[in-house]
Amino acid sequence: MTEKKSYDWFEQRRKTRGLELAHEQIIKAFDTVILLQKATKCFSEKNFVEAKKYIETLYKAEEEVDQLRTNTFMELSKGAALVSDYREDLLHLVKRLDTLADHTKDAARCLEMLSETEIPQELTEKIVFMTSKLVETAQTLRCSIEKISSAPNEAIKEAEKVGEIEHAIDVEYLRTKGLFIKYGINMNCGVMVIFDDLIEFIEQAADMCADTADYIQILSSRE
């Protein structure tokens, strides 16, 4: 799933192992979002076996993100070859993307706990929509990161799009919460609590994308 794609921002400064590790971490963090979307789609179709496979792959990808974060921090602490400002910028970016993967993993855990439970189709369709928008958010963020150095003005525009998509997820999150009134009387209380956590983690993952996009605008303005 991980693709080999160069990032101009990193290509200009890839003089230490730390930058290479950060590059890998960015790709892996976005992989977790795609895996979550595939898992929710299978879940909505009641294909729980396939959903479980995607969730297990997501867990492994998130573990790799954690390890890459640790390795990146260790390498950057040695990074005499890197200008201090860039080292700090990269550390902040790595931390944000690690948190994104954490929220995605937490959402997957909730989805796993809900396997084979009875959930109204309208609610499952909502999480499919929310995760598809989350993928769109992450992909737009990734595009913004790629353009930090090569086209900073375009990077800023892409970062602004991230905020717009994240707002759409916020709106859908509230609409989904509103459906609890409609379906709550017929749903198991434990299922409702876990489902509520699920959409909360998806919304938090989107928030982290927006937060990272705000930071990308700052980085781009320095180029």
C-alpha positions in Angstrom: 0.0 0.0 0.0 2.8 2.4 0.8 3.8 4.2 -2.4 7.2 5.5 -3.4 6.6 9.2 -4.0 9.1 12.0 -3.5 8.2 15.2 -1.6 10.0 18.3 -2.8 10.3 19.6 0.7 12.1 16.5 1.8 14.1 16.0 -1.4 15.8 19.3 -0.9 16.9 18.4 2.6 17.2 14.7 2.7 20.7 14.6 4.1 19.9 12.7 7.2 18.2 9.4 8.0 15.7 11.4 10.1 14.2 13.0 7.0 13.9 9.7 5.3 12.1 8.3 8.3 9.7 11.3 8.5 8.9 10.7 4.8 8.0 7.1 5.5 5.9 8.2 8.6 3.8 10.6 6.5 2.9 7.9 4.0 2.1 5.4 6.8 -0.1 7.8 8.7 -2.2 8.5 5.6 -2.4 4.7 5.0 -4.3 4.3 8.3 -7.0 6.6 7.1 -7.5 4.7 3.9 -7.7 1.4 5.7 -10.3 2.8 8.1 -12.5 3.9 5.2 -12.3 0.4 3.7 -13.1 -1.2 7.0 -16.2 1.0 7.5 -17.4 0.2 4.0 -17.1 -3.5 4.6 -18.8 -3.1 8.0 -21.8 -1.3 6.5 -22.1 -4.2 4.0 -22.0 -6.6 7.0 -18.8 -8.1 5.6 -17.3 -8.3 9.0 -14.5 -10.8 8.0 -13.1 -8.3 5.5 -13.6 -5.4 7.9 -11.5 -7.3 10.5 -8.7 -7.8 8.0 -8.5 -4.1 7.2 -8.6 -3.3 10.9 -5.7 -5.7 11.7 -3.7 -4.2 8.8 -4.5 -0.7 10.2 -3.2 -1.7 13.6 0.1 -2.8 12.1 0.4 0.4 10.1 -0.2 2.5 13.2 2.4 0.6 15.1 4.8 1.4 12.3 3.9 5.0 12.5 4.7 5.0 16.2 8.0 3.3 15.6 8.9 5.7 12.8 8.0 8.6 15.1 10.4 7.3 17.7 13.2 6.7 15.2 12.7 10.1 13.6 12.9 11.8 16.9 16.1 10.0 17.7 17.7 10.7 14.4 16.7 14.4 14.4 18.2 14.8 17.9 21.5 14.0 16.1 20.7 16.3 13.2 23.6 18.7 13.1 23.2 18.7 9.4 19.7 20.2 9.6 19.0 23.8 10.3 17.5 24.1 13.7 14.2 25.7 12.4 13.6 22.9 9.9 14.3 20.3 12.6 11.7 21.8 14.9 9.2 22.2 12.1 9.6 18.5 11.1 9.2 17.4 14.7 6.0 19.3 15.0 4.7 17.8 11.8 5.7 14.2 12.9 3.9 14.7 16.2 0.7 15.8 14.5 0.6 12.9 12.0 1.3 10.5 14.8 -1.8 11.8 16.6 -3.8 11.5 13.4 -2.9 7.8 13.2 -3.8 7.4 16.9 -7.3 8.7 16.4 -7.7 6.5 13.3 -6.6 3.5 15.4 -9.1 4.4 18.2 -11.9 4.6 15.6 -10.9 1.2 14.3 -11.0 -0.3 17.8 -14.6 0.9 18.2 -15.5 -0.5 14.8 -14.0 -3.8 15.8 -16.1 -3.9 19.1 -19.2 -3.2 17.1 -18.7 -6.2 14.7 -21.9 -8.2 14.2 -24.0 -5.9 16.3 -27.3 -4.6 15.1 -26.9 -1.0 13.9 -29.4 0.9 11.7 -28.3 1.2 8.1 -28.7 4.9 8.2 -26.0 5.2 10.9 -23.6 2.8 9.2 -24.0 4.9 6.0 -23.0 8.0 8.0 -19.7 6.5 9.1 -18.9 5.4 5.6 -19.6 9.0 4.4 -17.5 10.5 7.3 -14.5 8.2 6.6 -14.7 8.9 2.9 -14.5 12.6 3.6 -11.7 11.9 6.1 -9.7 10.2 3.2 -10.4 13.3 1.1 -9.1 15.5 3.9 -6.0 13.4 4.4 -5.2 13.3 0.7 -5.6 17.0 0.4 -3.3 17.5 3.3 -0.8 15.2 1.8 -0.9 17.2 -1.4 -0.3 20.4 0.6 2.7 18.9 2.3 4.2 17.9 -1.1 4.0 21.5 -2.3 5.5 23.3 0.7 8.8 24.1 -1.1 8.0 23.6 -4.8 4.8 25.7 -4.8 4.1 27.3 -1.4 1.1 29.3 -2.7 -0.5 26.2 -3.9 0.3 24.5 -0.6 -1.5 27.2 1.2 -4.6 26.8 -1.1 -4.6 23.0 -0.5 -4.3 23.6 3.2 -7.3 25.9 3.1 -9.3 23.1 1.3 -8.5 20.8 4.2 -10.4 23.2 6.5 -13.4 23.2 4.2 -13.6 19.5 4.0 -13.1 19.2 7.8 -16.0 21.5 8.3 -18.2 19.1 6.2 -17.2 16.3 8.5 -18.1 18.4 11.6 -21.6 19.0 10.1 -22.1 15.3 9.4 -20.9 14.5 12.9 -23.6 16.6 14.4 -26.2 15.2 12.1 -25.2 11.7 13.0 -25.4 12.5 16.7 -28.9 13.9 16.1 -30.0 10.4 14.8 -29.4 9.0 18.2 -32.8 10.5 19.2 -34.4 8.6 16.3 -32.8 5.3 16.9 -31.7 5.4 20.5 -34.9 3.8 21.9 -34.3 0.6 19.9 -30.5 0.4 20.3 -28.5 -1.3 22.9 -27.0 1.3 25.3 -23.5 -0.1 25.1 -23.6 -0.1 21.3 -24.7 3.5 21.3 -21.8 4.5 23.6 -19.3 2.8 21.4 -20.8 4.1 18.2 -20.7 7.6 19.7 -17.0 7.1 20.5 -16.4 5.9 16.9 -17.8 9.0 15.2 -16.0 11.1 17.9 -12.6 9.6 16.9 -13.3 10.1 13.2 -14.2 13.8 13.9 -11.0 14.2 16.0 -8.9 12.7 13.2 -10.4 15.3 10.9 -9.6 18.0 13.4 -6.0 16.9 13.5 -5.8 17.1 9.7 -7.1 20.7 9.9 -4.7 21.5 12.7 -1.8 20.2 10.6 -3.1 22.1 7.6 -2.9 25.3 9.7 0.7 24.5 10.5 1.4 23.8 6.8 0.3 27.3 6.0 2.9 28.7 8.4 5.6 26.5 6.9 4.7 27.5 3.4 4.7 31.2 4.2 8.4 30.8 5.3 9.5 29.4 1.9 
